[in-house]
Amino acid sequence: MYRVVATDMDETFLAADHTIPQANVEAILRMRELGVLFVPASGRAYGSIMNSLRDLPPACLEGSYVISYNGGCINRAGESEPIMSHRISYDTVKALFDYAVYAGDIGMHIYTIDGEVWGWNLTDSELAYLDGHMDIQVFDGTSIEFLRDVPLAKCLYVYEDLDLLHELSLAMDPALTEGLSTTFSSGRYYEFNPSGVDKGAGLLALCELLGIDPAQTIACGDSANDMAMLEAAGVGVVVSNASDDALAIADYRATSSCSDGVFAEVLREFIES
């Protein structure tokens, strides 16, 4: 029997307009009746994830967990203090920020362990994309000295052309990403996490905490930053709007898109079948 369904948030669990499809709500409530935990797993901060889930019935997350920062933190649902966390050094983030300043035409997010998100050189389009599902503090200038003594969780580059971000990743000095885990997400982000941090490692850590076999888990995703989780789970499910690389490694390709509500299909095909 499956014990956990872990899911990416944006473009997977949430519809294209960042709302929660009613089909997902109904499916989660049925899963909880059957003893299956619903576990959000996102590159976003814990507080941002919980804000997007604020309209869910309380039973959906009761006694469950949240994997944030691409596996960098695990929280008990309803508790803001993580029970597990990883940090990225200030010097590493500063070197990546200095490169972004040099490159000139990319933006950046910097995430703190306590959930603050700082944004630099963000376009109006990016701010519109974030509006309603992530609070971000925009700053100017060419220094992040104000973050020197702040515990940092991760950072990322922003550009609304994923091909260009892939090209950028190949052109960068390898020393900039030495000791980091990197991935791409949402068709616009090139993400930098501490070494060994990804959603798959986060799911495996949660399994160890719960004392369950990873084979008893289902993971849902749509993008490159979900691939480690899709591979770590007993079953990896991708939505119909998934990227080609995620589609290639999935165990199951759903006919449902993020806007349809893929959890109804997961419930039917794997939990109640």
Phi and psi restraints in degrees (value plus and minus 20) as a CYANA .aco file:
   2 TYR   PHI     -97.7   -57.7
   2 TYR   PSI     118.4   158.4
   3 ARG   PHI    -129.2   -89.2
   3 ARG   PSI     -45.8    -5.8
   4 VAL   PHI    -158.0  -118.0
   4 VAL   PSI     116.9   156.9
   5 VAL   PHI    -137.9   -97.9
   5 VAL   PSI      90.8   130.8
   6 ALA   PHI    -119.8   -79.8
   6 ALA   PSI     118.5   158.5
   7 THR   PHI    -160.9  -120.9
   7 THR   PSI     118.2   158.2
   8 ASP   PHI     -79.9   -39.9
   8 ASP   PSI     137.8   177.8
   9 MET   PHI    -115.0   -75.0
   9 MET   PSI     -93.1   -53.1
  10 ASP   PHI     -91.1   -51.1
  10 ASP   PSI     112.2   152.2
  11 GLU   PHI      47.1    87.1
  11 GLU   PSI     -11.1    28.9
  12 THR   PHI    -148.4  -108.4
  12 THR   PSI     -93.0   -53.0
  13 PHE   PHI     -98.2   -58.2
  13 PHE   PSI     -58.4   -18.4
  14 LEU   PHI    -109.1   -69.1
  14 LEU   PSI     125.3   165.3
  15 ALA   PHI     -88.0   -48.0
  15 ALA   PSI     151.0   191.0
  16 ALA   PHI     -77.7   -37.7
  16 ALA   PSI     -47.6    -7.6
  17 ASP   PHI    -113.2   -73.2
  17 ASP   PSI      -6.8    33.2
  18 HIS   PHI      52.7    92.7
  18 HIS   PSI      -9.0    31.0
  19 THR   PHI    -110.3   -70.3
  19 THR   PSI     149.3   189.3
  20 ILE   PHI    -119.9   -79.9
  20 ILE   PSI      97.4   137.4
  21 PRO   PHI     -80.1   -40.1
  21 PRO   PSI     118.3   158.3
  22 GLN   PHI     -79.6   -39.6
  22 GLN   PSI     -51.8   -11.8
  23 ALA   PHI     -80.3   -40.3
  23 ALA   PSI     -54.7   -14.7
  24 ASN   PHI     -88.7   -48.7
  24 ASN   PSI     -62.0   -22.0
  25 VAL   PHI     -79.8   -39.8
  25 VAL   PSI     -69.6   -29.6
  26 GLU   PHI     -83.2   -43.2
  26 GLU   PSI     -58.4   -18.4
  27 ALA   PHI     -88.5   -48.5
  27 ALA   PSI     -60.3   -20.3
  28 ILE   PHI     -84.2   -44.2
  28 ILE   PSI     -62.7   -22.7
  29 LEU   PHI     -80.0   -40.0
  29 LEU   PSI     -58.8   -18.8
  30 ARG   PHI     -88.9   -48.9
  30 ARG   PSI     -60.7   -20.7
  31 MET   PHI     -79.0   -39.0
  31 MET   PSI     -62.3   -22.3
  32 ARG   PHI     -84.8   -44.8
  32 ARG   PSI     -56.4   -16.4
  33 GLU   PHI     -79.9   -39.9
  33 GLU   PSI     -51.5   -11.5
  34 LEU   PHI    -110.9   -70.9
  34 LEU   PSI     -15.5    24.5
  35 GLY   PHI      64.3   104.3
  35 GLY   PSI      -0.4    39.6
  36 VAL   PHI    -120.2   -80.2
  36 VAL   PSI     109.8   149.8
  37 LEU   PHI    -101.8   -61.8
  37 LEU   PSI     119.6   159.6
  38 PHE   PHI    -118.4   -78.4
  38 PHE   PSI      98.3   138.3
  39 VAL   PHI    -144.3  -104.3
  39 VAL   PSI      85.3   125.3
  40 PRO   PHI     -85.2   -45.2
  40 PRO   PSI     119.9   159.9
  41 ALA   PHI    -159.3  -119.3
  41 ALA   PSI      88.1   128.1
  42 SER   PHI    -155.3  -115.3
  42 SER   PSI     140.5   180.5
  43 GLY   PHI     -96.3   -56.3
  43 GLY   PSI     -32.5     7.5
  44 ARG   PHI     -98.4   -58.4
  44 ARG   PSI     150.8   190.8
  45 ALA   PHI     -93.9   -53.9
  45 ALA   PSI     137.6   177.6
  46 TYR   PHI     -74.2   -34.2
  46 TYR   PSI     -68.5   -28.5
  47 GLY   PHI     -82.9   -42.9
  47 GLY   PSI     -57.9   -17.9
  48 SER   PHI     -85.9   -45.9
  48 SER   PSI     -60.9   -20.9
  49 ILE   PHI     -81.2   -41.2
  49 ILE   PSI     -69.0   -29.0
  50 MET   PHI     -84.7   -44.7
  50 MET   PSI     -53.1   -13.1
  51 ASN   PHI     -84.3   -44.3
  51 ASN   PSI     -59.1   -19.1
  52 SER   PHI     -88.6   -48.6
  52 SER   PSI     -41.6    -1.6
  53 LEU   PHI    -121.9   -81.9
  53 LEU   PSI      -8.8    31.2
  54 ARG   PHI     -81.8   -41.8
  54 ARG   PSI     -44.8    -4.8
  55 ASP   PHI    -111.9   -71.9
  55 ASP   PSI     -20.5    19.5
  56 LEU   PHI     -89.1   -49.1
  56 LEU   PSI     124.7   164.7
  57 PRO   PHI     -77.5   -37.5
  57 PRO   PSI     120.7   160.7
  58 PRO   PHI     -73.8   -33.8
  58 PRO   PSI     -51.6   -11.6
  59 ALA   PHI     -81.7   -41.7
  59 ALA   PSI     -43.8    -3.8
  60 CYS   PHI     -83.7   -43.7
  60 CYS   PSI     -55.0   -15.0
  61 LEU   PHI    -132.5   -92.5
  61 LEU   PSI     -18.1    21.9
  62 GLU   PHI     -80.3   -40.3
  62 GLU   PSI     105.1   145.1
  63 GLY   PHI      52.4    92.4
  63 GLY   PSI      -5.5    34.5
  64 SER   PHI    -128.5   -88.5
  64 SER   PSI    -186.9  -146.9
  65 TYR   PHI    -157.5  -117.5
  65 TYR   PSI     142.2   182.2
  66 VAL   PHI    -149.8  -109.8
  66 VAL   PSI     107.2   147.2
  67 ILE   PHI    -120.8   -80.8
  67 ILE   PSI      98.6   138.6
  68 SER   PHI    -139.9   -99.9
  68 SER   PSI     153.5   193.5
  69 TYR   PHI      31.2    71.2
  69 TYR   PSI      22.6    62.6
  70 ASN   PHI      35.9    75.9
  70 ASN   PSI      16.8    56.8
  71 GLY   PHI      76.4   116.4
  71 GLY   PSI     -20.6    19.4
  72 GLY   PHI     -92.3   -52.3
  72 GLY   PSI     -44.3    -4.3
  73 CYS   PHI    -160.0  -120.0
  73 CYS   PSI     128.1   168.1
  74 ILE   PHI    -146.8  -106.8
  74 ILE   PSI     109.9   149.9
  75 ASN   PHI    -141.6  -101.6
  75 ASN   PSI     129.8   169.8
  76 ARG   PHI     -92.8   -52.8
  76 ARG   PSI     115.3   155.3
  77 ALA   PHI     -78.0   -38.0
  77 ALA   PSI     106.5   146.5
  78 GLY   PHI      76.5   116.5
  78 GLY   PSI     -25.4    14.6
  79 GLU   PHI    -139.9   -99.9
  79 GLU   PSI     100.0   140.0
  80 SER   PHI     -95.4   -55.4
  80 SER   PSI     -40.2    -0.2
  81 GLU   PHI    -104.2   -64.2
  81 GLU   PSI     101.3   141.3
  82 PRO   PHI     -87.7   -47.7
  82 PRO   PSI     127.9   167.9
  83 ILE   PHI    -111.0   -71.0
  83 ILE   PSI     -31.8     8.2
  84 MET   PHI    -170.7  -130.7
  84 MET   PSI     117.1   157.1
  85 SER   PHI    -172.9  -132.9
  85 SER   PSI     134.9   174.9
  86 HIS   PHI    -146.5  -106.5
  86 HIS   PSI     129.7   169.7
  87 ARG   PHI    -141.6  -101.6
  87 ARG   PSI     131.3   171.3
  88 ILE   PHI    -129.6   -89.6
  88 ILE   PSI     120.5   160.5
  89 SER   PHI     -93.4   -53.4
  89 SER   PSI     131.2   171.2
  90 TYR   PHI     -79.1   -39.1
  90 TYR   PSI     -62.7   -22.7
  91 ASP   PHI     -81.8   -41.8
  91 ASP   PSI     -57.4   -17.4
  92 THR   PHI     -84.6   -44.6
  92 THR   PSI     -66.9   -26.9
  93 VAL   PHI     -85.0   -45.0
  93 VAL   PSI     -59.8   -19.8
  94 LYS   PHI     -81.6   -41.6
  94 LYS   PSI     -62.4   -22.4
  95 ALA   PHI     -83.6   -43.6
  95 ALA   PSI     -59.7   -19.7
  96 LEU   PHI     -88.8   -48.8
  96 LEU   PSI     -57.8   -17.8
  97 PHE   PHI     -85.4   -45.4
  97 PHE   PSI     -64.2   -24.2
  98 ASP   PHI     -80.5   -40.5
  98 ASP   PSI     -57.0   -17.0
  99 TYR   PHI     -87.3   -47.3
  99 TYR   PSI     -59.3   -19.3
 100 ALA   PHI     -82.1   -42.1
 100 ALA   PSI     -60.9   -20.9
 101 VAL   PHI     -81.4   -41.4
 101 VAL   PSI     -62.8   -22.8
 102 TYR   PHI     -83.9   -43.9
 102 TYR   PSI     -63.3   -23.3
 103 ALA   PHI     -85.8   -45.8
 103 ALA   PSI     -60.2   -20.2
 104 GLY   PHI      69.2   109.2
 104 GLY   PSI     -57.2   -17.2
 105 ASP   PHI    -131.0   -91.0
 105 ASP   PSI      -4.4    35.6
 106 ILE   PHI    -134.8   -94.8
 106 ILE   PSI     135.4   175.4
 107 GLY   PHI    -124.2   -84.2
 107 GLY   PSI     158.8   198.8
 108 MET   PHI    -170.0  -130.0
 108 MET   PSI     123.0   163.0
 109 HIS   PHI    -132.8   -92.8
 109 HIS   PSI     121.2   161.2
 110 ILE   PHI    -147.2  -107.2
 110 ILE   PSI     106.5   146.5
 111 TYR   PHI    -131.5   -91.5
 111 TYR   PSI     113.0   153.0
 112 THR   PHI    -116.3   -76.3
 112 THR   PSI     138.0   178.0
 113 ILE   PHI     -78.0   -38.0
 113 ILE   PSI     -55.0   -15.0
 114 ASP   PHI    -104.5   -64.5
 114 ASP   PSI     -14.2    25.8
 115 GLY   PHI      83.7   123.7
 115 GLY   PSI     -20.8    19.2
 116 GLU   PHI     -94.8   -54.8
 116 GLU   PSI     125.8   165.8
 117 VAL   PHI    -145.6  -105.6
 117 VAL   PSI     104.9   144.9
 118 TRP   PHI    -127.7   -87.7
 118 TRP   PSI     112.9   152.9
 119 GLY   PHI    -139.3   -99.3
 119 GLY   PSI     116.8   156.8
 120 TRP   PHI    -148.6  -108.6
 120 TRP   PSI     116.0   156.0
 121 ASN   PHI      38.6    78.6
 121 ASN   PSI      23.3    63.3
 122 LEU   PHI    -111.7   -71.7
 122 LEU   PSI     118.8   158.8
 123 THR   PHI     -99.6   -59.6
 123 THR   PSI     144.6   184.6
 124 ASP   PHI     -80.6   -40.6
 124 ASP   PSI     -55.8   -15.8
 125 SER   PHI     -84.1   -44.1
 125 SER   PSI     -61.2   -21.2
 126 GLU   PHI     -86.7   -46.7
 126 GLU   PSI     -62.0   -22.0
 127 LEU   PHI     -83.5   -43.5
 127 LEU   PSI     -56.2   -16.2
 128 ALA   PHI     -87.3   -47.3
 128 ALA   PSI     -58.4   -18.4
 129 TYR   PHI     -82.4   -42.4
 129 TYR   PSI     -58.3   -18.3
 130 LEU   PHI     -99.4   -59.4
 130 LEU   PSI     -42.4    -2.4
 131 ASP   PHI     -77.4   -37.4
 131 ASP   PSI     106.8   146.8
 132 GLY   PHI      72.9   112.9
 132 GLY   PSI     -35.2     4.8
 133 HIS   PHI    -153.0  -113.0
 133 HIS   PSI     -23.3    16.7
 134 MET   PHI    -172.8  -132.8
 134 MET   PSI     104.5   144.5
 135 ASP   PHI    -103.1   -63.1
 135 ASP   PSI     113.8   153.8
 136 ILE   PHI    -159.3  -119.3
 136 ILE   PSI     118.8   158.8
 137 GLN   PHI    -120.2   -80.2
 137 GLN   PSI      94.3   134.3
 138 VAL   PHI    -105.3   -65.3
 138 VAL   PSI     115.9   155.9
 139 PHE   PHI    -151.8  -111.8
 139 PHE   PSI     137.4   177.4
 140 ASP   PHI    -132.2   -92.2
 140 ASP   PSI    -197.8  -157.8
 141 GLY   PHI      72.4   112.4
 141 GLY   PSI    -193.3  -153.3
 142 THR   PHI    -145.6  -105.6
 142 THR   PSI      10.6    50.6
 143 SER   PHI    -161.9  -121.9
 143 SER   PSI     123.7   163.7
 144 ILE   PHI    -137.5   -97.5
 144 ILE   PSI       7.8    47.8
 145 GLU   PHI     -74.4   -34.4
 145 GLU   PSI     -50.6   -10.6
 146 PHE   PHI     -85.4   -45.4
 146 PHE   PSI     -32.2     7.8
 147 LEU   PHI    -124.2   -84.2
 147 LEU   PSI     -13.7    26.3
 148 ARG   PHI     -75.1   -35.1
 148 ARG   PSI     -62.1   -22.1
 149 ASP   PHI    -123.5   -83.5
 149 ASP   PSI      -3.6    36.4
 150 VAL   PHI    -119.4   -79.4
 150 VAL   PSI     108.6   148.6
 151 PRO   PHI     -83.1   -43.1
 151 PRO   PSI     102.5   142.5
 152 LEU   PHI    -128.1   -88.1
 152 LEU   PSI     124.7   164.7
 153 ALA   PHI    -122.7   -82.7
 153 ALA   PSI     -64.1   -24.1
 154 LYS   PHI    -188.2  -148.2
 154 LYS   PSI     154.9   194.9
 155 CYS   PHI    -169.9  -129.9
 155 CYS   PSI     149.4   189.4
 156 LEU   PHI    -175.5  -135.5
 156 LEU   PSI     137.3   177.3
 157 TYR   PHI    -116.0   -76.0
 157 TYR   PSI     128.9   168.9
 158 VAL   PHI    -141.3  -101.3
 158 VAL   PSI     109.0   149.0
 159 TYR   PHI    -181.7  -141.7
 159 TYR   PSI     115.0   155.0
 160 GLU   PHI    -106.2   -66.2
 160 GLU   PSI      17.2    57.2
 161 ASP   PHI    -164.1  -124.1
 161 ASP   PSI      79.9   119.9
 162 LEU   PHI     -84.5   -44.5
 162 LEU   PSI     -53.0   -13.0
 163 ASP   PHI     -81.3   -41.3
 163 ASP   PSI     -61.0   -21.0
 164 LEU   PHI     -84.6   -44.6
 164 LEU   PSI     -58.7   -18.7
 165 LEU   PHI     -84.9   -44.9
 165 LEU   PSI     -58.0   -18.0
 166 HIS   PHI     -82.7   -42.7
 166 HIS   PSI     -62.9   -22.9
 167 GLU   PHI     -82.1   -42.1
 167 GLU   PSI     -61.7   -21.7
 168 LEU   PHI     -80.6   -40.6
 168 LEU   PSI     -62.5   -22.5
 169 SER   PHI     -81.2   -41.2
 169 SER   PSI     -52.8   -12.8
 170 LEU   PHI     -99.4   -59.4
 170 LEU   PSI     -47.9    -7.9
 171 ALA   PHI    -104.3   -64.3
 171 ALA   PSI     -41.7    -1.7
 172 MET   PHI     -87.5   -47.5
 172 MET   PSI     131.4   171.4
 173 ASP   PHI     -81.2   -41.2
 173 ASP   PSI     103.6   143.6
 174 PRO   PHI     -75.7   -35.7
 174 PRO   PSI     -44.4    -4.4
 175 ALA   PHI     -82.3   -42.3
 175 ALA   PSI     -46.4    -6.4
 176 LEU   PHI     -86.0   -46.0
 176 LEU   PSI     -50.2   -10.2
 177 THR   PHI    -131.0   -91.0
 177 THR   PSI     -11.1    28.9
 178 GLU   PHI     -81.3   -41.3
 178 GLU   PSI     110.4   150.4
 179 GLY   PHI      59.4    99.4
 179 GLY   PSI      -9.7    30.3
 180 LEU   PHI    -133.9   -93.9
 180 LEU   PSI     136.0   176.0
 181 SER   PHI    -118.8   -78.8
 181 SER   PSI     108.0   148.0
 182 THR   PHI    -141.1  -101.1
 182 THR   PSI     132.4   172.4
 183 THR   PHI    -180.4  -140.4
 183 THR   PSI     154.6   194.6
 184 PHE   PHI    -142.8  -102.8
 184 PHE   PSI     130.3   170.3
 185 SER   PHI    -174.9  -134.9
 185 SER   PSI     137.0   177.0
 186 SER   PHI      36.3    76.3
 186 SER   PSI      -1.5    38.5
 187 GLY   PHI      46.4    86.4
 187 GLY   PSI      -5.9    34.1
 188 ARG   PHI    -172.7  -132.7
 188 ARG   PSI     -23.4    16.6
 189 TYR   PHI    -142.9  -102.9
 189 TYR   PSI     118.7   158.7
 190 TYR   PHI    -135.0   -95.0
 190 TYR   PSI      90.4   130.4
 191 GLU   PHI    -123.4   -83.4
 191 GLU   PSI     125.0   165.0
 192 PHE   PHI    -144.6  -104.6
 192 PHE   PSI      97.9   137.9
 193 ASN   PHI    -140.7  -100.7
 193 ASN   PSI     141.1   181.1
 194 PRO   PHI     -77.0   -37.0
 194 PRO   PSI     133.5   173.5
 195 SER   PHI     -74.1   -34.1
 195 SER   PSI     115.1   155.1
 196 GLY   PHI      63.7   103.7
 196 GLY   PSI     -23.4    16.6
 197 VAL   PHI    -113.5   -73.5
 197 VAL   PSI     101.5   141.5
 198 ASP   PHI    -178.7  -138.7
 198 ASP   PSI     152.3   192.3
 199 LYS   PHI     -86.0   -46.0
 199 LYS   PSI     -49.7    -9.7
 200 GLY   PHI     -85.5   -45.5
 200 GLY   PSI     -65.5   -25.5
 201 ALA   PHI     -82.7   -42.7
 201 ALA   PSI     -57.6   -17.6
 202 GLY   PHI     -83.3   -43.3
 202 GLY   PSI     -62.3   -22.3
 203 LEU   PHI     -85.5   -45.5
 203 LEU   PSI     -61.8   -21.8
 204 LEU   PHI     -84.9   -44.9
 204 LEU   PSI     -58.4   -18.4
 205 ALA   PHI     -83.8   -43.8
 205 ALA   PSI     -59.2   -19.2
 206 LEU   PHI     -85.9   -45.9
 206 LEU   PSI     -60.6   -20.6
 207 CYS   PHI     -79.3   -39.3
 207 CYS   PSI     -62.5   -22.5
 208 GLU   PHI     -83.4   -43.4
 208 GLU   PSI     -61.3   -21.3
 209 LEU   PHI     -81.1   -41.1
 209 LEU   PSI     -60.7   -20.7
 210 LEU   PHI    -105.5   -65.5
 210 LEU   PSI     -32.1     7.9
 211 GLY   PHI      50.6    90.6
 211 GLY   PSI      16.9    56.9
 212 ILE   PHI    -139.9   -99.9
 212 ILE   PSI     137.9   177.9
 213 ASP   PHI     -98.6   -58.6
 213 ASP   PSI     113.5   153.5
 214 PRO   PHI     -74.5   -34.5
 214 PRO   PSI     -44.7    -4.7
 215 ALA   PHI     -83.4   -43.4
 215 ALA   PSI     -36.3     3.7
 216 GLN   PHI    -111.1   -71.1
 216 GLN   PSI      -5.3    34.7
 217 THR   PHI    -137.9   -97.9
 217 THR   PSI     132.3   172.3
 218 ILE   PHI    -141.0  -101.0
 218 ILE   PSI     116.6   156.6
 219 ALA   PHI    -140.3  -100.3
 219 ALA   PSI     120.1   160.1
 220 CYS   PHI    -140.4  -100.4
 220 CYS   PSI     116.7   156.7
 221 GLY   PHI    -180.1  -140.1
 221 GLY   PSI    -196.3  -156.3
 222 ASP   PHI    -165.0  -125.0
 222 ASP   PSI     -30.8     9.2
 223 SER   PHI    -161.8  -121.8
 223 SER   PSI     157.2   197.2
 224 ALA   PHI     -78.5   -38.5
 224 ALA   PSI     -56.9   -16.9
 225 ASN   PHI     -93.9   -53.9
 225 ASN   PSI     -23.4    16.6
 226 ASP   PHI    -116.7   -76.7
 226 ASP   PSI     -30.3     9.7
 227 MET   PHI     -84.2   -44.2
 227 MET   PSI     -59.9   -19.9
 228 ALA   PHI     -82.7   -42.7
 228 ALA   PSI     -57.8   -17.8
 229 MET   PHI     -90.4   -50.4
 229 MET   PSI     -60.4   -20.4
 230 LEU   PHI     -80.5   -40.5
 230 LEU   PSI     -57.2   -17.2
 231 GLU   PHI     -98.5   -58.5
 231 GLU   PSI     -50.5   -10.5
 232 ALA   PHI     -95.6   -55.6
 232 ALA   PSI     -48.7    -8.7
 233 ALA   PHI     -95.5   -55.5
 233 ALA   PSI     142.3   182.3
 234 GLY   PHI     -82.1   -42.1
 234 GLY   PSI     -58.0   -18.0
 235 VAL   PHI    -155.6  -115.6
 235 VAL   PSI     108.4   148.4
 236 GLY   PHI    -124.4   -84.4
 236 GLY   PSI      98.5   138.5
 237 VAL   PHI    -132.2   -92.2
 237 VAL   PSI     112.9   152.9
 238 VAL   PHI    -137.2   -97.2
 238 VAL   PSI     125.6   165.6
 239 VAL   PHI     -92.4   -52.4
 239 VAL   PSI     143.2   183.2
 240 SER   PHI     -86.1   -46.1
 240 SER   PSI     -40.8    -0.8
 241 ASN   PHI    -112.2   -72.2
 241 ASN   PSI      -1.8    38.2
 242 ALA   PHI     -89.7   -49.7
 242 ALA   PSI     137.9   177.9
 243 SER   PHI     -91.0   -51.0
 243 SER   PSI     140.8   180.8
 244 ASP   PHI     -81.1   -41.1
 244 ASP   PSI     -59.3   -19.3
 245 ASP   PHI     -88.6   -48.6
 245 ASP   PSI     -56.8   -16.8
 246 ALA   PHI     -89.3   -49.3
 246 ALA   PSI     -60.6   -20.6
 247 LEU   PHI     -78.4   -38.4
 247 LEU   PSI     -56.4   -16.4
 248 ALA   PHI     -87.4   -47.4
 248 ALA   PSI     -46.7    -6.7
 249 ILE   PHI    -129.0   -89.0
 249 ILE   PSI     -18.4    21.6
 250 ALA   PHI     -91.7   -51.7
 250 ALA   PSI     126.1   166.1
 251 ASP   PHI     -97.7   -57.7
 251 ASP   PSI     -49.9    -9.9
 252 TYR   PHI    -163.6  -123.6
 252 TYR   PSI     107.9   147.9
 253 ARG   PHI    -121.6   -81.6
 253 ARG   PSI      91.4   131.4
 254 ALA   PHI     -90.9   -50.9
 254 ALA   PSI     131.0   171.0
 255 THR   PHI    -103.7   -63.7
 255 THR   PSI     -33.6     6.4
 256 SER   PHI    -107.0   -67.0
 256 SER   PSI     120.6   160.6
 257 SER   PHI    -109.6   -69.6
 257 SER   PSI     154.9   194.9
 258 CYS   PHI     -79.8   -39.8
 258 CYS   PSI     -53.9   -13.9
 259 SER   PHI     -97.5   -57.5
 259 SER   PSI     -41.4    -1.4
 260 ASP   PHI     -94.9   -54.9
 260 ASP   PSI     -55.4   -15.4
 261 GLY   PHI      80.0   120.0
 261 GLY   PSI      66.8   106.8
 262 VAL   PHI     -91.2   -51.2
 262 VAL   PSI     -39.6     0.4
 263 PHE   PHI     -84.9   -44.9
 263 PHE   PSI     -50.2   -10.2
 264 ALA   PHI     -81.8   -41.8
 264 ALA   PSI     -58.9   -18.9
 265 GLU   PHI     -90.5   -50.5
 265 GLU   PSI     -60.6   -20.6
 266 VAL   PHI     -81.7   -41.7
 266 VAL   PSI     -64.4   -24.4
 267 LEU   PHI     -79.1   -39.1
 267 LEU   PSI     -67.1   -27.1
 268 ARG   PHI     -87.2   -47.2
 268 ARG   PSI     -65.3   -25.3
 269 GLU   PHI    -101.7   -61.7
 269 GLU   PSI     -48.0    -8.0
 270 PHE   PHI    -143.6  -103.6
 270 PHE   PSI     -49.0    -9.0
 271 ILE   PHI    -121.5   -81.5
 271 ILE   PSI     -59.5   -19.5
 272 GLU   PHI    -121.0   -81.0
 272 GLU   PSI     -18.8    21.2
